[in-house]
Amino acid sequence: MLEFFDRMSTLEQTYWVIALIASAIFLVIFVLTFIGGGDTDMEADASNFEADDGGVGFQFFTFKGFIGFFTIFGWSGITCIDNGLSTSATLIISFVAGLAMMILTSLLFYMMHKMAESGTLKMKNAIGVICEVYLPIGANRSKMGKVQIKVQGSLRELEAITDEDEDLKTGAMVKVTEIISAEILLVEKI
């Protein structure tokens, strides 16, 4: 192995070291991401465009992005040297290829992050939804009942009250007008 490195120029040795180390780290990150252990505690917020839902937006300058950059930078540099390109051409091509990989890596992990759902119910999404009374609701907030409501793609049973002058019986169709507290809806008959 040492003979292999001894026959190389300093530039080629540098490219090999960068390529091997970055590839090993990239492989570990990639595997951890697919098995669920690759959550991004190491991420830098240098270019974070926050999503409206408070989640992590697209991040360009991240640890994963830098590893992707150095992986392709190293391998493309080795390929350029093996094909007899000049030092300046090798540096330019490997830098551009690394930058392209950094962009693709950032997009890949961003897309994978967007595919994961938290499953957390955001009560504000229930406002305006028409639902069905499951357990009778007392008039003028006298008795709490329940409604079956489809929100965020799943059917849920949530507690509800009403300001109507008459009780809302099981099976009545109602509309959510307000969120009273974390788990209580204000509904009105439709």
Summary of the structure (lengths in Angstrom):
residues: 190
radius of gyration: 28.2
end to end distance: 78.8
largest distance: 91.0
contacts: 537
relative contact order: 0.10
helix: 46%
strand: 23%
